[in-house]
Amino acid sequence: MKYITVMIFLTSLVSCQSRKAREFDAFLDSTERKVYRTLVGDSLEDIRLKALIEMKPNEALSVGKRQANELSNVIKEIENSDVSDIKEAKALKQAAINYYLGLLDLKKVDIQEAELMRAHQENARKAEQDSFNLPRKRLQIHRIISVREEAMHQARLRFEKANDIP
């Protein structure tokens, strides 16, 4: 009787552990599907790349940030999963986290690319506006120079008259 009780206890312990392992495996599968949907399945990457090609950095930036947020959420979910009683699960958990951190680093580069394109466009717009404003500035400066030239001419006439210089 004693042996039967021990066997039932060990069997329930082993079956509980394998249930936890299956649940963790299913959880990792679901996170993998979620990441696939985020990066490929919902055509977000196509949208991001098309936005870059069409010189729409704000749209590409928005998509990149959305993808990065999704990856961050997945990483947090994996980090928060309890695998303490599952054989080899800690190593798998860390490997999954490292893999998704790599994908997140890639998304950060995508975000940086869109930000650089946006900054370039803004600088190009500013340079264009500045070049349109240059003729106006030049005209204002010419007017000021003309007034100052007249003032210098009048001062010279007064100087010559005051000093009897013909």
Phi, psi and omega in degrees: 000320180298318180292324179295317179298316179296318180296319179295318179297313180295320179297316179292325178294315180294317180292326177294318180294317180292330176295317178297320179296316178296320178296318179294319178299317178295321178298315178296322176298317181292323178292324178296319177296320180297316179294318178301314179299319182294319185270326188232312191298321182271014180061018180297319181295321176298318179297317180297314181294320178297321178296321178294317180297320181276009178060045176243074186295330180296320178292316178297321179295317179299314180294315180300317179293323178297316179296318180296320178297317178299316179296319178299319178296319179297316180299317179297319178300316180293316179301325182278352181286140181266116180235022188300327184255017184247129181297134176061009183284327180297318179294318178296318179300312180294321178297319179295316179300314180298320179298311182289331173295323175297316177296322178296320176299320177297318178295325178297323175293320177299318179295316179299321178299314180294321178295320178295319179296318179297316179297320178298316179296319179295319178294322179295319178296317180296317178298320179295315178297318179298319180292329176287331181278344182299314179300322178296316178297316180300317179297316178299317180294320177299320177297315179297316179298320179298316179296318180292325177296318178295318178297319178294320179297315179296320178296321179295318179299316178296320179297312181296321180292318182292332184251014180050048177257121183287000000 
